[in-house]
Amino acid sequence: MNPDLRGVLFDLDGVVYHGEEPVAGAAAAVRALQKRRVPHLFVTNTTSRPRAALVGKLQMFGIETSAEHVLTPAVAAAAWLRAQPPGPAALFLRTAARIEFQGIERARENARYVVVGDLGSEWTYEVLNKAFRYLHADPEAVLVALGMTRYWMAPEGVSLDVAPFVVALEHATGRKAVVLGKPAGGFFHAAVDRLGLEPAQVLMIGDDINSDVGGAQRAGLKGALVKTGKFQPGDLNGTVTPDLVLNSLANLSWPA
């Protein structure tokens, strides 16, 4: 373990828990770092739940934390929208996650911003086409992606995440999305800033070799890959080389 490390970013699903089941020993590892007052955040591309629900889930698994220690793409996107020129936003994300966008004007007939998150089984042709029509109607409308994770390990098996739907809209409209989630560097830098540290002092722990590890490394952080969640042995043979590989979060050993 690099002795210069001072802070940790934890991915959630696949690292701390699998769906509704905890990863064995993960909560104890987190509590050990909390006891030592190691600066940390829980960073997730989950857009199906607000921070309050994620805090409740962590507490259910024995990890005491607060909303201020959870960073999601919805929180980052809402902050970004508030800093942009005003205009209505069309939110393509689950109802529970829209609470993070309080005070932001919602689109009706026209949209200045089209925000795309994880809709899971709520995605239909009609829903995707509605997002396309908002963008097609206004060449200046901005496509905002809440992360670019390709797939995730759902309880029933691997499932499409937000990236395939964002890419479809990018292809159809000929414009690139503003990404406000992993693997975008700005998302990692926002997390590091919250910790009050430099990127090289922070370790990102995740189960996605590209979004978690590769994204963190490109942003100047260190990246650790856990062999839980959606990990596949082939992940270790690609273009991204983790700084650290753990059988699970339970095996994390922090420098003194």
C-alpha positions as a LaTeX table, in Angstrom:
\begin{tabular}{lrrr}
\hline
Residue & $x$ (\AA) & $y$ (\AA) & $z$ (\AA) \\
\hline
Met1 & 0.00 & 0.00 & 0.00 \\
Asn2 & 1.29 & 3.46 & $-0.93$ \\
Pro3 & 2.25 & 5.28 & 2.31 \\
Asp4 & 1.36 & 8.64 & 0.72 \\
Leu5 & $-2.32$ & 7.77 & 0.58 \\
Arg6 & $-4.51$ & 9.85 & 2.88 \\
Gly7 & $-8.10$ & 9.28 & 1.71 \\
Val8 & $-10.44$ & 6.70 & 0.20 \\
Leu9 & $-13.35$ & 6.71 & $-2.23$ \\
Phe10 & $-15.60$ & 3.65 & $-1.94$ \\
Asp11 & $-17.84$ & 2.47 & $-4.73$ \\
Leu12 & $-20.98$ & 0.89 & $-3.31$ \\
Asp13 & $-22.74$ & $-1.82$ & $-5.32$ \\
Gly14 & $-20.32$ & $-4.66$ & $-5.93$ \\
Val15 & $-17.87$ & $-3.36$ & $-3.32$ \\
Val16 & $-19.74$ & $-2.75$ & $-0.05$ \\
Tyr17 & $-22.83$ & $-4.76$ & $-0.98$ \\
His18 & $-24.44$ & $-6.81$ & $-3.75$ \\
Gly19 & $-27.95$ & $-5.53$ & $-4.23$ \\
Glu20 & $-29.54$ & $-6.12$ & $-0.84$ \\
Glu21 & $-26.78$ & $-8.35$ & 0.52 \\
Pro22 & $-23.59$ & $-7.09$ & 2.22 \\
Val23 & $-20.15$ & $-8.13$ & 1.00 \\
Ala24 & $-18.70$ & $-10.21$ & 3.84 \\
Gly25 & $-16.27$ & $-8.17$ & 5.92 \\
Ala26 & $-16.76$ & $-4.95$ & 3.92 \\
Ala27 & $-18.58$ & $-3.05$ & 6.67 \\
Ala28 & $-15.87$ & $-3.94$ & 9.19 \\
Ala29 & $-13.21$ & $-2.62$ & 6.80 \\
Val30 & $-15.06$ & 0.67 & 6.41 \\
Arg31 & $-15.60$ & 1.00 & 10.17 \\
Ala32 & $-11.88$ & 0.41 & 10.75 \\
Leu33 & $-11.02$ & 3.34 & 8.50 \\
Gln34 & $-13.69$ & 5.51 & 10.10 \\
Lys35 & $-12.27$ & 4.71 & 13.53 \\
Arg36 & $-8.89$ & 5.92 & 12.32 \\
Arg37 & $-10.55$ & 9.07 & 10.91 \\
Val38 & $-9.33$ & 8.41 & 7.39 \\
Pro39 & $-11.04$ & 10.95 & 5.08 \\
His40 & $-13.47$ & 9.07 & 2.86 \\
Leu41 & $-16.53$ & 9.34 & 0.64 \\
Phe42 & $-18.92$ & 6.83 & $-0.86$ \\
Val43 & $-19.03$ & 7.58 & $-4.58$ \\
Thr44 & $-21.50$ & 5.78 & $-6.79$ \\
Asn45 & $-23.02$ & 6.10 & $-10.23$ \\
Thr46 & $-26.34$ & 4.96 & $-8.78$ \\
Thr47 & $-29.10$ & 7.33 & $-9.87$ \\
Ser48 & $-32.05$ & 5.19 & $-8.83$ \\
Arg49 & $-31.95$ & 6.33 & $-5.18$ \\
Pro50 & $-31.34$ & 9.64 & $-3.39$ \\
Arg51 & $-28.48$ & 10.00 & $-0.91$ \\
Ala52 & $-30.80$ & 9.58 & 2.07 \\
Ala53 & $-31.79$ & 6.10 & 0.86 \\
Leu54 & $-28.14$ & 5.12 & 0.33 \\
Val55 & $-27.28$ & 6.32 & 3.85 \\
Gly56 & $-30.11$ & 4.21 & 5.22 \\
Lys57 & $-28.89$ & 1.19 & 3.31 \\
Leu58 & $-25.34$ & 1.59 & 4.62 \\
Gln59 & $-26.65$ & 1.94 & 8.15 \\
Met60 & $-28.63$ & $-1.26$ & 7.69 \\
Phe61 & $-25.33$ & $-2.99$ & 6.92 \\
Gly62 & $-23.66$ & $-1.52$ & 10.01 \\
Ile63 & $-21.95$ & 1.54 & 8.50 \\
Glu64 & $-22.81$ & 4.85 & 10.12 \\
Thr65 & $-22.51$ & 7.80 & 7.74 \\
Ser66 & $-24.37$ & 10.86 & 6.48 \\
Ala67 & $-25.49$ & 12.36 & 3.17 \\
Glu68 & $-22.44$ & 14.64 & 3.18 \\
His69 & $-20.27$ & 11.54 & 2.81 \\
Val70 & $-22.12$ & 10.31 & $-0.29$ \\
Leu71 & $-21.47$ & 11.72 & $-3.76$ \\
Thr72 & $-23.75$ & 10.70 & $-6.62$ \\
Pro73 & $-24.00$ & 11.91 & $-10.22$ \\
Ala74 & $-27.42$ & 13.40 & $-9.41$ \\
Val75 & $-25.86$ & 15.61 & $-6.72$ \\
Ala76 & $-23.04$ & 16.63 & $-9.07$ \\
Ala77 & $-25.47$ & 17.29 & $-11.94$ \\
Ala78 & $-27.81$ & 19.39 & $-9.81$ \\
Ala79 & $-24.87$ & 21.53 & $-8.68$ \\
Trp80 & $-23.71$ & 21.86 & $-12.28$ \\
Leu81 & $-27.17$ & 22.88 & $-13.50$ \\
Arg82 & $-27.46$ & 25.56 & $-10.83$ \\
Ala83 & $-24.22$ & 27.08 & $-12.12$ \\
Gln84 & $-25.38$ & 27.13 & $-15.77$ \\
Pro85 & $-27.54$ & 29.68 & $-17.63$ \\
Pro86 & $-31.13$ & 29.06 & $-16.50$ \\
Gly87 & $-33.40$ & 26.87 & $-18.55$ \\
Pro88 & $-35.82$ & 23.95 & $-18.15$ \\
Ala89 & $-34.36$ & 20.49 & $-17.57$ \\
Ala90 & $-35.92$ & 17.20 & $-18.69$ \\
Leu91 & $-35.04$ & 14.53 & $-16.13$ \\
Phe92 & $-34.80$ & 10.98 & $-17.41$ \\
Leu93 & $-34.15$ & 9.26 & $-14.11$ \\
Arg94 & $-36.19$ & 7.45 & $-11.52$ \\
Thr95 & $-38.63$ & 9.44 & $-9.43$ \\
Ala96 & $-36.83$ & 8.75 & $-6.15$ \\
Ala97 & $-33.62$ & 10.41 & $-7.41$ \\
Arg98 & $-35.33$ & 13.62 & $-8.53$ \\
Ile99 & $-35.31$ & 14.97 & $-4.99$ \\
Glu100 & $-31.70$ & 16.09 & $-5.59$ \\
Phe101 & $-32.98$ & 18.48 & $-8.30$ \\
Gln102 & $-35.26$ & 20.56 & $-6.10$ \\
Gly103 & $-35.50$ & 24.17 & $-7.27$ \\
Ile104 & $-34.47$ & 23.41 & $-10.86$ \\
Glu105 & $-37.05$ & 24.29 & $-13.52$ \\
Arg106 & $-38.60$ & 21.20 & $-15.12$ \\
Ala107 & $-39.15$ & 20.90 & $-18.85$ \\
Arg108 & $-42.55$ & 20.66 & $-20.43$ \\
Glu109 & $-42.64$ & 21.35 & $-24.16$ \\
Asn110 & $-39.00$ & 22.37 & $-24.50$ \\
Ala111 & $-35.78$ & 21.54 & $-22.65$ \\
Arg112 & $-32.49$ & 23.39 & $-22.37$ \\
Tyr113 & $-30.93$ & 20.42 & $-20.57$ \\
Val114 & $-31.69$ & 16.72 & $-21.00$ \\
Val115 & $-30.45$ & 14.74 & $-18.00$ \\
Val116 & $-30.11$ & 10.98 & $-18.47$ \\
Gly117 & $-29.66$ & 8.57 & $-15.58$ \\
Asp118 & $-30.45$ & 4.97 & $-14.79$ \\
Leu119 & $-34.06$ & 4.12 & $-15.60$ \\
Gly120 & $-33.53$ & 0.36 & $-15.64$ \\
Ser121 & $-36.62$ & $-1.46$ & $-16.87$ \\
Glu122 & $-38.42$ & 1.87 & $-17.25$ \\
Trp123 & $-36.51$ & 2.46 & $-20.47$ \\
Thr124 & $-38.77$ & 1.99 & $-23.49$ \\
Tyr125 & $-38.57$ & 3.14 & $-27.09$ \\
Glu126 & $-41.07$ & 5.88 & $-26.29$ \\
Val127 & $-39.04$ & 7.17 & $-23.34$ \\
Leu128 & $-35.74$ & 7.16 & $-25.25$ \\
Asn129 & $-37.41$ & 8.81 & $-28.23$ \\
Lys130 & $-38.85$ & 11.53 & $-25.99$ \\
Ala131 & $-35.32$ & 12.39 & $-24.84$ \\
Phe132 & $-34.20$ & 12.43 & $-28.48$ \\
Arg133 & $-37.04$ & 14.77 & $-29.46$ \\
Tyr134 & $-36.10$ & 17.28 & $-26.78$ \\
Leu135 & $-32.55$ & 17.35 & $-28.12$ \\
His136 & $-33.55$ & 17.35 & $-31.78$ \\
Ala137 & $-35.91$ & 20.29 & $-31.27$ \\
Asp138 & $-33.16$ & 22.55 & $-29.92$ \\
Pro139 & $-29.64$ & 22.35 & $-31.39$ \\
Glu140 & $-28.39$ & 24.19 & $-28.28$ \\
Ala141 & $-29.94$ & 21.75 & $-25.80$ \\
Val142 & $-27.32$ & 20.03 & $-23.63$ \\
Leu143 & $-27.25$ & 16.28 & $-23.09$ \\
Val144 & $-26.15$ & 15.53 & $-19.51$ \\
Ala145 & $-25.12$ & 11.97 & $-18.62$ \\
Leu146 & $-25.17$ & 10.82 & $-15.00$ \\
Gly147 & $-22.15$ & 8.60 & $-15.48$ \\
Met148 & $-21.02$ & 6.39 & $-18.36$ \\
Thr149 & $-21.04$ & 2.95 & $-16.77$ \\
Arg150 & $-21.79$ & 0.35 & $-19.43$ \\
Tyr151 & $-23.35$ & $-2.34$ & $-17.25$ \\
Trp152 & $-23.71$ & $-3.42$ & $-13.65$ \\
Met153 & $-24.29$ & $-6.61$ & $-11.71$ \\
Ala154 & $-27.96$ & $-6.62$ & $-10.78$ \\
Pro155 & $-29.37$ & $-9.33$ & $-8.47$ \\
Glu156 & $-30.71$ & $-11.12$ & $-11.55$ \\
Gly157 & $-27.46$ & $-10.81$ & $-13.52$ \\
Val158 & $-25.50$ & $-8.32$ & $-15.62$ \\
Ser159 & $-27.72$ & $-5.47$ & $-16.80$ \\
Leu160 & $-27.34$ & $-2.43$ & $-19.03$ \\
Asp161 & $-26.47$ & 0.78 & $-17.22$ \\
Val162 & $-26.79$ & 4.37 & $-18.43$ \\
Ala163 & $-23.97$ & 4.53 & $-21.02$ \\
Pro164 & $-25.68$ & 2.57 & $-23.86$ \\
Phe165 & $-28.67$ & 4.92 & $-23.77$ \\
Val166 & $-26.48$ & 8.02 & $-23.67$ \\
Val167 & $-24.43$ & 6.74 & $-26.62$ \\
Ala168 & $-27.64$ & 6.13 & $-28.58$ \\
Leu169 & $-28.66$ & 9.77 & $-28.01$ \\
Glu170 & $-25.17$ & 11.01 & $-28.88$ \\
His171 & $-25.24$ & 9.07 & $-32.14$ \\
Ala172 & $-28.75$ & 10.22 & $-33.05$ \\
Thr173 & $-28.07$ & 13.91 & $-32.33$ \\
Gly174 & $-24.42$ & 14.19 & $-33.30$ \\
Arg175 & $-23.48$ & 15.86 & $-30.00$ \\
Lys176 & $-21.44$ & 14.74 & $-27.03$ \\
Ala177 & $-22.82$ & 14.47 & $-23.53$ \\
Val178 & $-21.55$ & 16.38 & $-20.53$ \\
Val179 & $-20.67$ & 13.52 & $-18.16$ \\
Leu180 & $-21.23$ & 14.14 & $-14.45$ \\
Gly181 & $-20.38$ & 10.80 & $-12.93$ \\
Lys182 & $-17.74$ & 8.10 & $-13.20$ \\
Pro183 & $-15.50$ & 7.84 & $-15.22$ \\
Ala184 & $-15.41$ & 11.62 & $-15.82$ \\
Gly185 & $-12.40$ & 13.31 & $-14.26$ \\
Gly186 & $-14.52$ & 16.17 & $-12.94$ \\
Phe187 & $-16.53$ & 13.77 & $-10.81$ \\
Phe188 & $-13.41$ & 12.33 & $-9.18$ \\
His189 & $-11.94$ & 15.81 & $-8.69$ \\
Ala190 & $-15.16$ & 16.95 & $-7.01$ \\
Ala191 & $-14.84$ & 14.02 & $-4.60$ \\
Val192 & $-11.17$ & 14.75 & $-3.90$ \\
Asp193 & $-11.96$ & 18.43 & $-3.29$ \\
Arg194 & $-14.54$ & 17.41 & $-0.69$ \\
Leu195 & $-11.84$ & 15.48 & 1.13 \\
Gly196 & $-9.47$ & 18.45 & 1.03 \\
Leu197 & $-6.72$ & 16.29 & $-0.50$ \\
Glu198 & $-4.70$ & 16.04 & $-3.70$ \\
Pro199 & $-5.69$ & 13.37 & $-6.27$ \\
Ala200 & $-2.46$ & 11.38 & $-5.77$ \\
Gln201 & $-3.32$ & 11.06 & $-2.05$ \\
Val202 & $-6.65$ & 9.32 & $-2.69$ \\
Leu203 & $-7.44$ & 5.66 & $-3.46$ \\
Met204 & $-10.58$ & 4.78 & $-5.40$ \\
Ile205 & $-11.88$ & 1.27 & $-4.66$ \\
Gly206 & $-14.29$ & $-0.24$ & $-7.17$ \\
Asp207 & $-15.38$ & $-3.33$ & $-9.07$ \\
Asp208 & $-15.43$ & $-1.68$ & $-12.53$ \\
Ile209 & $-12.00$ & $-1.76$ & $-14.16$ \\
Asn210 & $-12.89$ & 1.06 & $-16.55$ \\
Ser211 & $-15.24$ & 3.45 & $-14.74$ \\
Asp212 & $-13.79$ & 3.04 & $-11.24$ \\
Val213 & $-10.12$ & 2.20 & $-11.70$ \\
Gly214 & $-9.37$ & 3.63 & $-15.14$ \\
Gly215 & $-11.39$ & 6.78 & $-14.54$ \\
Ala216 & $-9.71$ & 7.40 & $-11.19$ \\
Gln217 & $-6.22$ & 6.87 & $-12.60$ \\
Arg218 & $-6.82$ & 9.26 & $-15.50$ \\
Ala219 & $-7.91$ & 11.85 & $-12.93$ \\
Gly220 & $-4.63$ & 11.40 & $-11.02$ \\
Leu221 & $-5.92$ & 9.12 & $-8.24$ \\
Lys222 & $-4.84$ & 5.60 & $-7.39$ \\
Gly223 & $-7.22$ & 2.80 & $-8.32$ \\
Ala224 & $-7.93$ & $-0.47$ & $-6.52$ \\
Leu225 & $-9.96$ & $-3.27$ & $-8.10$ \\
Val226 & $-11.93$ & $-5.71$ & $-5.94$ \\
Lys227 & $-12.72$ & $-9.22$ & $-7.14$ \\
Thr228 & $-16.36$ & $-8.89$ & $-6.14$ \\
Gly229 & $-19.40$ & $-7.48$ & $-7.92$ \\
Lys230 & $-18.99$ & $-7.53$ & $-11.69$ \\
Phe231 & $-15.28$ & $-8.33$ & $-11.63$ \\
Gln232 & $-14.15$ & $-10.79$ & $-14.32$ \\
Pro233 & $-10.66$ & $-12.38$ & $-14.49$ \\
Gly234 & $-10.23$ & $-10.84$ & $-17.94$ \\
Asp235 & $-10.33$ & $-7.39$ & $-16.34$ \\
Leu236 & $-6.70$ & $-7.92$ & $-15.35$ \\
Asn237 & $-5.61$ & $-8.50$ & $-18.94$ \\
Gly238 & $-6.83$ & $-5.23$ & $-20.45$ \\
Thr239 & $-5.33$ & $-1.79$ & $-20.94$ \\
Val240 & $-6.02$ & $-0.63$ & $-17.37$ \\
Thr241 & $-3.62$ & $-1.86$ & $-14.67$ \\
Pro242 & $-4.93$ & $-1.38$ & $-11.11$ \\
Asp243 & $-2.57$ & 0.01 & $-8.49$ \\
Leu244 & $-3.97$ & $-2.60$ & $-6.12$ \\
Val245 & $-6.06$ & $-5.76$ & $-6.49$ \\
Leu246 & $-8.10$ & $-7.06$ & $-3.53$ \\
Asn247 & $-10.11$ & $-10.24$ & $-3.22$ \\
Ser248 & $-12.69$ & $-8.04$ & $-1.51$ \\
Leu249 & $-12.92$ & $-4.84$ & 0.47 \\
Ala250 & $-12.52$ & $-6.98$ & 3.58 \\
Asn251 & $-8.85$ & $-7.44$ & 2.61 \\
Leu252 & $-8.02$ & $-3.72$ & 2.64 \\
Ser253 & $-4.99$ & $-2.91$ & 4.79 \\
Trp254 & $-4.42$ & 0.81 & 5.36 \\
Pro255 & $-0.93$ & 2.22 & 5.95 \\
Ala256 & $-0.15$ & 3.31 & 9.51 \\
\hline
\end{tabular}
